[in-house]
Amino acid sequence: MKNYMRFEASVSPLYSNSNEDLWFSFSNGKLIVRSNGDEVSILTKEDLKNLNLRLEYIQCIGALDGYNCFCCQVGEDIQLPSEIKLYDLKSLTLLLEEEIFLLAAKSLLLLNWQKTHRYCGVCGHCMERKNSKSERALFCPKCGYTTWPQTSPAIIVAITKGDKILLAHNKYFPKGIYSVIAGFVELGETFEQCVRREVYEEIGIRVKNIKYFGNQPWPFPNSMMVAFTAEYLDGEINVDEEEIVYANWFSKDELPKYVKSKSIGTELIEWFIKTH
């Protein structure tokens, strides 16, 4: 398996314990890493021994390159040596290699799932982790209700009109920052239907030639981003002013500022730059 996939997903350790096992450790939603300038690395079992932190919500997530991987949460008021730092995960998208970033995202998603499902949604009793080597689940010992990790599907789409791309400023973005259109999929809705609805609701235009581009787990807060490209069909830009406050068409020579990261939103914009 190691020669086929670098990462092997598992709810229990796949290899013998090692001081080089990786621990994706979070404090108040921030990842704890070893930092040396622009070089950052995930904590190992040996690092955690030396830090002597109290660990909570420990879960095995699998193994990477033959070393077990775990995620955990530690307290908020912690004292760390100068070489160990806390980073918001978004700020690490360009500093961590893609495989490591995805594992950090998976870890944060799992920790948030466990923290938000401490009590049964049916009877309110405390949930317990299911004792299984092959299944990750929480169950209620009182009524038997069982829940598994869930993610919220969302679309993100690059819309082109000739040699221009539609970019929008969301009211939650920093000043001057633009991106492509995104939104959550509703119950009973296909991805393509969601693309049409979100674009029409937020921007007021209709699109055609919707094509799959790629996907990415995104733990902010709990999404699976499914990316598409589409072409302008008709209509005039009319932003909803609830989420989108401004949108326009831009050629690649007049693009406004956008966040450059490993996000699939950045990939869509850079796809446009390369192909138009």
TORSEMI-108089 format. One line per field, with one value per residue (C-alpha): residue in three letters; residue number from 1; x, y, z. Coordinates in nm, 4 decimals. Example, Ala and Ser with C-alpha at 12.3 -4.5 7.8 and 13.67 -1.06 7.14 Angstrom:
BEGIN
code: c(ALA | SER)
pos: c(1 | 2)
px: c(1.2300 | 1.3670)
py: c(-0.4500 | -0.1060)
pz: c(0.7800 | 0.7140)
This chain:
BEGIN
code: c(MET | LYS | ASN | TYR | MET | ARG | PHE | GLU | ALA | SER | VAL | SER | PRO | LEU | TYR | SER | ASN | SER | ASN | GLU | ASP | LEU | TRP | PHE | SER | PHE | SER | ASN | GLY | LYS | LEU | ILE | VAL | ARG | SER | ASN | GLY | ASP | GLU | VAL | SER | ILE | LEU | THR | LYS | GLU | ASP | LEU | LYS | ASN | LEU | ASN | LEU | ARG | LEU | GLU | TYR | ILE | GLN | CYS | ILE | GLY | ALA | LEU | ASP | GLY | TYR | ASN | CYS | PHE | CYS | CYS | GLN | VAL | GLY | GLU | ASP | ILE | GLN | LEU | PRO | SER | GLU | ILE | LYS | LEU | TYR | ASP | LEU | LYS | SER | LEU | THR | LEU | LEU | LEU | GLU | GLU | GLU | ILE | PHE | LEU | LEU | ALA | ALA | LYS | SER | LEU | LEU | LEU | LEU | ASN | TRP | GLN | LYS | THR | HIS | ARG | TYR | CYS | GLY | VAL | CYS | GLY | HIS | CYS | MET | GLU | ARG | LYS | ASN | SER | LYS | SER | GLU | ARG | ALA | LEU | PHE | CYS | PRO | LYS | CYS | GLY | TYR | THR | THR | TRP | PRO | GLN | THR | SER | PRO | ALA | ILE | ILE | VAL | ALA | ILE | THR | LYS | GLY | ASP | LYS | ILE | LEU | LEU | ALA | HIS | ASN | LYS | TYR | PHE | PRO | LYS | GLY | ILE | TYR | SER | VAL | ILE | ALA | GLY | PHE | VAL | GLU | LEU | GLY | GLU | THR | PHE | GLU | GLN | CYS | VAL | ARG | ARG | GLU | VAL | TYR | GLU | GLU | ILE | GLY | ILE | ARG | VAL | LYS | ASN | ILE | LYS | TYR | PHE | GLY | ASN | GLN | PRO | TRP | PRO | PHE | PRO | ASN | SER | MET | MET | VAL | ALA | PHE | THR | ALA | GLU | TYR | LEU | ASP | GLY | GLU | ILE | ASN | VAL | ASP | GLU | GLU | GLU | ILE | VAL | TYR | ALA | ASN | TRP | PHE | SER | LYS | ASP | GLU | LEU | PRO | LYS | TYR | VAL | LYS | SER | LYS | SER | ILE | GLY | THR | GLU | LEU | ILE | GLU | TRP | PHE | ILE | LYS | THR | HIS)
pos: c(1 | 2 | 3 | 4 | 5 | 6 | 7 | 8 | 9 | 10 | 11 | 12 | 13 | 14 | 15 | 16 | 17 | 18 | 19 | 20 | 21 | 22 | 23 | 24 | 25 | 26 | 27 | 28 | 29 | 30 | 31 | 32 | 33 | 34 | 35 | 36 | 37 | 38 | 39 | 40 | 41 | 42 | 43 | 44 | 45 | 46 | 47 | 48 | 49 | 50 | 51 | 52 | 53 | 54 | 55 | 56 | 57 | 58 | 59 | 60 | 61 | 62 | 63 | 64 | 65 | 66 | 67 | 68 | 69 | 70 | 71 | 72 | 73 | 74 | 75 | 76 | 77 | 78 | 79 | 80 | 81 | 82 | 83 | 84 | 85 | 86 | 87 | 88 | 89 | 90 | 91 | 92 | 93 | 94 | 95 | 96 | 97 | 98 | 99 | 100 | 101 | 102 | 103 | 104 | 105 | 106 | 107 | 108 | 109 | 110 | 111 | 112 | 113 | 114 | 115 | 116 | 117 | 118 | 119 | 120 | 121 | 122 | 123 | 124 | 125 | 126 | 127 | 128 | 129 | 130 | 131 | 132 | 133 | 134 | 135 | 136 | 137 | 138 | 139 | 140 | 141 | 142 | 143 | 144 | 145 | 146 | 147 | 148 | 149 | 150 | 151 | 152 | 153 | 154 | 155 | 156 | 157 | 158 | 159 | 160 | 161 | 162 | 163 | 164 | 165 | 166 | 167 | 168 | 169 | 170 | 171 | 172 | 173 | 174 | 175 | 176 | 177 | 178 | 179 | 180 | 181 | 182 | 183 | 184 | 185 | 186 | 187 | 188 | 189 | 190 | 191 | 192 | 193 | 194 | 195 | 196 | 197 | 198 | 199 | 200 | 201 | 202 | 203 | 204 | 205 | 206 | 207 | 208 | 209 | 210 | 211 | 212 | 213 | 214 | 215 | 216 | 217 | 218 | 219 | 220 | 221 | 222 | 223 | 224 | 225 | 226 | 227 | 228 | 229 | 230 | 231 | 232 | 233 | 234 | 235 | 236 | 237 | 238 | 239 | 240 | 241 | 242 | 243 | 244 | 245 | 246 | 247 | 248 | 249 | 250 | 251 | 252 | 253 | 254 | 255 | 256 | 257 | 258 | 259 | 260 | 261 | 262 | 263 | 264 | 265 | 266 | 267 | 268 | 269 | 270 | 271 | 272 | 273 | 274 | 275 | 276)
px: c(0.0000 | 0.2858 | 0.4048 | 0.0510 | -0.0582 | 0.1568 | -0.1338 | -0.3313 | -0.6523 | -0.7274 | -0.9037 | -0.6272 | -0.2435 | -0.1126 | 0.2537 | 0.4564 | 0.4733 | 0.7599 | 0.8938 | 0.8594 | 0.4816 | 0.3065 | 0.0709 | -0.1567 | -0.2148 | -0.4507 | -0.5046 | -0.8130 | -0.8360 | -0.4702 | -0.2140 | 0.0951 | 0.4069 | 0.7831 | 0.8900 | 1.2215 | 1.1603 | 0.9471 | 0.9994 | 0.7378 | 0.6898 | 0.4260 | 0.4985 | 0.6202 | 0.5574 | 0.9010 | 0.8078 | 0.4913 | 0.6820 | 0.9123 | 0.6278 | 0.4348 | 0.0930 | -0.2440 | -0.4037 | -0.7775 | -0.9975 | -0.7119 | -0.7866 | -0.5744 | -0.6222 | -0.3978 | -0.0348 | 0.1900 | 0.5030 | 0.4949 | 0.4476 | 0.1243 | -0.0670 | -0.2821 | -0.4826 | -0.5570 | -0.6540 | -0.4602 | -0.5573 | -0.5750 | -0.3414 | -0.0227 | 0.3417 | 0.5509 | 0.9253 | 1.0315 | 1.0738 | 0.7168 | 0.4427 | 0.0683 | -0.0554 | -0.3991 | -0.4269 | -0.5189 | -0.1866 | -0.0006 | -0.1406 | 0.1805 | 0.4193 | 0.3024 | 0.3271 | -0.0165 | -0.0365 | 0.0501 | -0.1947 | -0.4767 | -0.3997 | -0.4043 | -0.7412 | -0.8699 | -0.7501 | -0.9258 | -1.2467 | -1.2370 | -1.1664 | -1.4522 | -1.6823 | -1.6006 | -1.6334 | -1.9708 | -2.1153 | -2.0469 | -2.4183 | -2.6785 | -2.8954 | -3.1917 | -3.1948 | -2.9155 | -2.7069 | -2.3248 | -2.1901 | -1.9151 | -1.6636 | -1.7511 | -1.4996 | -1.4104 | -1.0871 | -1.2526 | -1.5268 | -1.5067 | -1.8318 | -1.9869 | -2.2832 | -2.5287 | -2.5239 | -2.8722 | -3.0784 | -2.8340 | -2.8185 | -2.4972 | -2.3297 | -2.0370 | -1.8095 | -1.9911 | -1.8858 | -2.0939 | -2.0744 | -2.0229 | -1.9587 | -1.7045 | -1.7088 | -1.5009 | -1.7314 | -1.5805 | -1.7157 | -1.4820 | -1.1414 | -1.2744 | -1.3534 | -1.6187 | -1.4720 | -1.6616 | -1.5949 | -1.7735 | -1.8588 | -1.6588 | -1.3403 | -1.0612 | -1.0794 | -0.9821 | -0.9798 | -1.1774 | -1.2542 | -1.4791 | -1.8361 | -1.9027 | -2.1942 | -2.3332 | -2.5338 | -2.8927 | -3.0672 | -3.1834 | -2.9771 | -2.7171 | -2.3851 | -2.4765 | -2.8131 | -2.6295 | -2.3934 | -2.6869 | -2.8778 | -2.5863 | -2.4662 | -2.8156 | -2.8967 | -2.5703 | -2.4824 | -2.8025 | -2.6656 | -2.7189 | -2.4414 | -2.3910 | -2.1340 | -2.0791 | -1.7754 | -1.6161 | -1.2724 | -1.1651 | -1.2340 | -1.0774 | -1.1641 | -1.1792 | -1.2111 | -1.3328 | -1.5653 | -1.6523 | -1.6738 | -1.5959 | -1.5418 | -1.6356 | -1.5031 | -1.6443 | -1.5877 | -1.8807 | -1.9501 | -2.1706 | -2.5151 | -2.7140 | -2.8210 | -2.6724 | -2.4650 | -2.6944 | -2.5297 | -2.7445 | -2.5754 | -2.6221 | -2.3029 | -2.1664 | -2.1233 | -1.9473 | -1.8718 | -1.7369 | -1.5669 | -1.1860 | -0.9312 | -0.6126 | -0.4262 | -0.6601 | -0.7239 | -0.7871 | -0.6061 | -0.6854 | -0.5478 | -0.2746 | -0.2812 | -0.3308 | -0.7081 | -0.9023 | -1.0388 | -0.6843 | -0.6431 | -0.9508 | -0.8222 | -0.4775 | -0.6401 | -0.8068 | -0.4761 | -0.3038 | -0.5805 | -0.7056)
py: c(0.0000 | 0.2418 | 0.2197 | 0.2916 | 0.5793 | 0.7943 | 0.8323 | 0.5339 | 0.6269 | 0.4301 | 0.4676 | 0.2762 | 0.2751 | 0.0804 | 0.0624 | 0.0215 | 0.3299 | 0.5617 | 0.8898 | 1.0105 | 0.9577 | 1.2802 | 1.4646 | 1.7308 | 1.9238 | 2.2208 | 2.4867 | 2.7068 | 2.6094 | 2.6885 | 2.4294 | 2.3852 | 2.3475 | 2.3549 | 2.6745 | 2.7901 | 3.1008 | 3.0025 | 2.6319 | 2.4654 | 2.1025 | 1.9017 | 1.7973 | 1.4436 | 1.2140 | 1.3130 | 1.6827 | 1.6247 | 1.4325 | 1.7289 | 1.9818 | 1.7869 | 1.9082 | 1.7703 | 1.6129 | 1.5846 | 1.4354 | 1.2120 | 1.0304 | 0.8238 | 0.9389 | 0.6847 | 0.6768 | 0.8829 | 0.7341 | 0.4508 | 0.6682 | 0.6804 | 1.0097 | 1.1405 | 1.4533 | 1.6075 | 1.9237 | 2.0910 | 2.3703 | 2.7358 | 2.8802 | 2.6942 | 2.7945 | 2.7060 | 2.7390 | 2.9896 | 2.7275 | 2.5990 | 2.8283 | 2.8490 | 2.9150 | 2.9675 | 2.6827 | 2.9144 | 3.0941 | 2.7651 | 2.6813 | 2.7924 | 2.6722 | 2.3102 | 2.0601 | 1.9720 | 1.6223 | 1.7584 | 2.0483 | 1.8081 | 1.5931 | 1.9025 | 1.9939 | 1.6408 | 1.6618 | 1.9912 | 1.8573 | 1.5461 | 1.7446 | 1.9832 | 1.6868 | 1.5256 | 1.8535 | 1.9381 | 1.5891 | 1.5389 | 1.4909 | 1.2794 | 1.4776 | 1.2516 | 1.2153 | 1.4474 | 1.1734 | 1.1855 | 1.0242 | 0.7636 | 0.6669 | 0.3420 | 0.0681 | -0.0371 | -0.0860 | -0.0097 | 0.2464 | 0.6017 | 0.6812 | 0.8146 | 0.6379 | 0.7010 | 0.4220 | 0.5238 | 0.5268 | 0.3759 | 0.6767 | 0.6699 | 0.9511 | 0.9520 | 1.2374 | 1.4592 | 1.7328 | 1.9984 | 1.9880 | 2.3239 | 2.4462 | 2.6991 | 2.8183 | 3.0265 | 3.1985 | 3.3260 | 3.5649 | 3.5653 | 3.6703 | 3.7831 | 3.6160 | 3.7165 | 3.7980 | 3.9205 | 4.0914 | 3.9216 | 4.1458 | 3.9148 | 3.9477 | 4.1876 | 4.5196 | 4.4929 | 4.1093 | 3.9264 | 3.5644 | 3.3388 | 3.2486 | 2.9747 | 2.8410 | 2.5422 | 2.2679 | 2.2404 | 1.9115 | 1.7300 | 1.9507 | 1.8402 | 2.0226 | 2.1686 | 2.2906 | 2.4510 | 2.6321 | 2.7775 | 2.8772 | 3.0300 | 3.2330 | 3.3609 | 3.4401 | 3.6170 | 3.7785 | 3.7805 | 3.6141 | 3.2743 | 3.0349 | 2.7469 | 2.4737 | 2.3843 | 2.1542 | 1.9748 | 2.1112 | 1.9438 | 1.9207 | 1.9980 | 1.9375 | 2.2765 | 2.2912 | 2.6518 | 2.5582 | 2.2121 | 2.1851 | 1.9691 | 2.2219 | 2.0884 | 2.3194 | 2.3937 | 2.6194 | 2.7773 | 3.0258 | 3.3338 | 3.2796 | 3.5983 | 3.8586 | 4.1667 | 4.1683 | 4.2455 | 4.1526 | 4.0364 | 4.2802 | 4.0223 | 3.8310 | 3.9866 | 4.3639 | 4.4063 | 4.1936 | 4.2575 | 4.1051 | 4.1227 | 4.0326 | 3.8640 | 4.1928 | 4.3795 | 4.1226 | 4.2684 | 4.1345 | 3.7758 | 3.5463 | 3.3213 | 2.9888 | 2.6172 | 2.6705 | 2.5457 | 2.8995 | 3.0149 | 2.7221 | 2.8341 | 3.1906 | 3.0687 | 2.8267 | 3.1300 | 3.3189 | 3.0268 | 2.9516 | 3.2970)
pz: c(0.0000 | 0.0791 | -0.2820 | -0.4098 | -0.1839 | 0.0432 | 0.2849 | 0.4115 | 0.5920 | 0.9096 | 1.2446 | 1.4214 | 1.3880 | 1.0900 | 1.1949 | 1.5113 | 1.7311 | 1.6399 | 1.7725 | 1.4113 | 1.4079 | 1.3061 | 1.5407 | 1.3924 | 1.7126 | 1.7365 | 2.0001 | 1.9636 | 1.5968 | 1.5212 | 1.4164 | 1.6345 | 1.4195 | 1.4446 | 1.2700 | 1.1257 | 0.9193 | 0.6193 | 0.6897 | 0.9051 | 0.9991 | 1.1802 | 1.5367 | 1.5976 | 1.8909 | 2.0226 | 2.0048 | 2.2060 | 2.4724 | 2.5203 | 2.5265 | 2.7912 | 2.6749 | 2.7837 | 2.4760 | 2.4085 | 2.1356 | 2.0170 | 1.6920 | 1.4584 | 1.0992 | 0.9252 | 0.8149 | 0.5860 | 0.4318 | 0.6848 | 0.9956 | 1.1927 | 1.1932 | 1.4768 | 1.5451 | 1.8819 | 2.0609 | 2.3414 | 2.5797 | 2.4781 | 2.7422 | 2.6597 | 2.6903 | 2.3869 | 2.3200 | 2.0538 | 1.7814 | 1.8256 | 1.6963 | 1.6420 | 1.2874 | 1.1409 | 0.8911 | 0.6027 | 0.6411 | 0.5867 | 0.2451 | 0.0716 | 0.3446 | 0.3753 | 0.0925 | -0.0458 | 0.1093 | 0.4552 | 0.4196 | 0.3265 | 0.6309 | 0.8518 | 0.6986 | 0.7602 | 1.1205 | 1.1847 | 1.0300 | 1.2504 | 1.5664 | 1.4925 | 1.4249 | 1.7580 | 1.9520 | 1.7974 | 1.8496 | 2.2190 | 2.2879 | 2.1140 | 1.8752 | 1.9566 | 2.3356 | 2.4574 | 2.6226 | 2.6033 | 2.2873 | 2.2889 | 2.0239 | 1.8493 | 1.9293 | 1.5773 | 1.3846 | 1.0504 | 1.1182 | 1.2540 | 1.4329 | 1.7528 | 1.9093 | 2.1904 | 2.4512 | 2.5646 | 2.2434 | 1.9932 | 1.7599 | 1.5531 | 1.3613 | 1.1214 | 1.0089 | 0.7644 | 0.5279 | 0.3541 | -0.0270 | -0.1937 | -0.5458 | -0.6641 | -1.0239 | -1.2648 | -1.5145 | -1.8374 | -2.1009 | -2.3989 | -2.2668 | -1.9282 | -1.5959 | -1.3452 | -1.0043 | -0.7008 | -0.3693 | -0.0805 | 0.2138 | 0.4410 | 0.2308 | 0.3265 | 0.1422 | -0.2248 | -0.2371 | -0.5082 | -0.5867 | -0.7923 | -0.6953 | -0.4387 | -0.2375 | -0.0504 | -0.2204 | -0.1001 | -0.0188 | -0.3305 | -0.5612 | -0.8149 | -0.8369 | -1.1753 | -1.0443 | -0.7533 | -0.9923 | -1.1855 | -0.8710 | -0.6787 | -0.9763 | -1.0522 | -0.6867 | -0.6113 | -0.9453 | -1.1520 | -1.4654 | -1.6266 | -1.7359 | -1.9795 | -2.0569 | -1.6918 | -1.6708 | -1.3765 | -1.2805 | -0.9552 | -0.5841 | -0.2485 | 0.1168 | 0.2863 | 0.6666 | 0.6850 | 0.8357 | 0.6993 | 0.3226 | 0.0243 | -0.2526 | -0.5969 | -0.8665 | -1.2109 | -1.5071 | -1.6911 | -1.9681 | -1.9625 | -2.1216 | -2.0624 | -1.8099 | -1.6461 | -1.3273 | -1.0347 | -0.7026 | -0.4119 | -0.1671 | 0.1097 | 0.0382 | -0.2804 | -0.2779 | -0.6133 | -0.9190 | -1.2661 | -1.5684 | -1.5776 | -1.8433 | -1.7240 | -1.7661 | -1.5304 | -1.2596 | -0.9128 | -0.6074 | -0.5074 | -0.2386 | -0.3781 | -0.1977 | -0.2514 | -0.2538 | -0.5520 | -0.5917 | -0.6659 | -0.9067 | -1.1009 | -1.1376 | -1.2435 | -1.4898 | -1.6486 | -1.6628 | -1.8384 | -2.0883 | -2.1909)
